[in-house]
Structures are given as C-alpha cells and as structure tokens.
Amino acid sequence: MTKKNHQLIDKQYLLPFILITTLFFLWGFARAILDVLNKHFQDELHITITQSSLIQVMTYLGYFLMAIPAGMFINRQGYRKGVVFGLILFGLGSLSFIPSMHVGTFNAFLVSLFIIGCGLVFLETAANPYATELGPEATASSRLNLSQTFNGMGCFMATFIVGQYLFRTDGTSGDVTVPYIVMGIVVLVVAVIFSFVKLPEIQVESEEEESGMETLSGRLAKLFHHRLFVLGLIALLSYEVAEISINSYFVNFVTGEGWMDKNMASVVISLALVIFMAGRFLCSMVMRRVRAEKMLLICAICTVVCMLVVMLGLGWVSLIFLMLNYLFEAMMFPTIFSLSLRRLGPLTKSASSLLMMTPVGGCGFVLMGLLADATGSMTLPFIIPLLGYLVIVLFANQLLKSK
C-alpha cells in the first residue's frame, strides 16, 4: 500500500469531513436515548418489555419506509440538501414531544419517534457513503470507523445524561420532553449552519453508466447482481438486530438480574458505550494496516463467544463479557457498510439507501421482549443477537475467500 493510500482523508476534504462527522454524534445521541426510554416508559406507563419495544419499532420503521425515498432525494438533490432536510425532520420530530406530552398517550410519543426516525435515515443515507468517499478507497473503512467514533460519543452522552435525568437517585423521574426539546433546538441550529455551507459533491468513477440507471428499478436490479453487496446487506441487517436489541434490553437485563437499580444501570450502559466508542477509534487505527475483512472476522467470532458466555448465566462473569461485546462489535457497522459499497461506482448512493433500511433490524428487540416476557428468563433472549453475529462471521469469511 502506497503512502497516498495510507492517507486517511484528502486534505481538500478535511472541513467537509469534520462537518459531516458532527452528524454522526447527533444521530448517535438520538438513537441511544431509546435505550433508557424503554425502561422509563415501562415504569411510568406500566407497560411490558414487549409493549415498550414499540419505541424501537416506530423509530426504525421510519428508517425502513424512508430509506429508498431518502436515497432518491439525495441522488437528485445531492448530499447537502439531503442532510438539511434530514436535520429539519429530526428537529421537528424532537420538538413534537411537546404536544405529545399534552396528549399524554404512549401512541402520541410513538408518532414523534417515527418522525425522528424519518429524519435520521436522511442523515445516515447521506453521511455514511459521503465519509467513505473523502479519501482513498483503501482507507474507507478506517475513515468511516473514525467518524463513527463520534457516533459512539453521542451514544455514551445520551445514556449517561438522559439516564441520570430520568432515573434520579431520589426515586423521582424527570420530564421526558426536556431532553427532546434541547435536542430539537440544537438540531435545527445545525440545519441552519449546513444550509449555508457548501459541501463538495464527490464524483464517482464510471459516471457514464448513469444514463442506463435513471429509474429506481434499474438501479436496484443492477445492485442485486453484485453478490457481495447482497451479502453485505444481509450482514448489516443482522448486525442491527444484534446491536440495537442488546442496547435496548441492557437496562432490563441488569435490573432484572438484581445486579443494580435503574440509575446505576444507566451509568453502566454508558460505560459500555465508552468501550464501544474506544473500540471504533482503535479499529480505525488498526485497519490502516490490517485488512478490514480480517478484522471483521476476528471481532465477529469474539462477539459470538461473548453471547455464549452471557447465555450461560454466570452472574458477574456474564456481565463482564456483555461489556466486552461492545468492544468487539464497535467496528462492525462502518466496516460492513464500507465493504458493501466497494466498487459500486454511480450505484453508491442507491446502495447506501438500501443499506440504511437495515436499522429496521432494531425491531428484533420485540423478539427479545417476547422471549423475556414469555419465559421469565433474562438470558435466553440473547439467542437473537447470537444468531445475528453468526451471520456476520459467515459474511466475513466469504469476503476473505473472495479475495
């Protein structure tokens, strides 16, 4: 690999990279709030784990329904307008928690979360592929892992700050609208900033092929002829099932096992997300020298081992391995995402929109909730993320064989 190929970011794209990376923080914060919101609504509204899982279902349903429209919008209007439109939806959805509180029903909050999910998919559909294109292809996975480190920072700050606010040590609970009002205002300010900033549109190679891909059906047909892209799509969906389900179930698990109260649980999951953030940063550095496919296989095998230990129900040993799982899974999303986009040329934006449908895998938390409520076992539900990680092992192994 040449010195140029070792370069993480092209100098002329440094400012766009910094600006885009701020978006990773924002949607990380928004998605991580859900991990403490589940337990909050269970206690305040006296609903089951399965019922509270509708929080994830509605948010990630927005991803599923809007991913392709988002890709079409970005294809026509460009990355910057896609970002601005996503920020506006995100901000308005957050502020809609005010009327939702006045309505006072769980369903009203679900509508607000759906709007937020629709906004987030525009941000992710634009920012993830954009980050991969701001430098050499050889360091695309490393570059996206670096941006995703700030996503991890947003996750950590959300669970810690909002968790401490909602699960107070005096036994009272904070007003759930407050963090969303603050977030909504911040997001709309960022939208104003982006509407005045010029982001260069990265021109991919082989643009002459675009004339034959004007229709959505034409682009999708071409994409599904790329075998590794299809396998990557399945692997990314499996990862989202595993990662979101574990995060959403975490507080229920550690409190259900009697290890700690809700306040301490919000601190522990925040620590887990610090480990997650550190994992992304470390992998970003390591993958500048080590092939992304090899790192993915090693980390996927480690997550399978972690889930097996958790399911054995070994008390605090299981908790330690659950925390370690955050270290090994940290590099998976950006790595699978970037590897799936390799050599897709002008199909990149359309491929990104399909990949951004995969957070619908967060609905896998429903299965964990059903297993927990039906069996009374707090460890059996971890079979769901275990199966997800096994799929990633197979994907990484296939990547190595295809080289």
Summary of the structure (lengths in Angstrom):
residues: 403
radius of gyration: 20.2
end to end distance: 15.9
largest distance: 64.3
contacts: 1504
relative contact order: 0.16
helix: 82%
strand: 0%
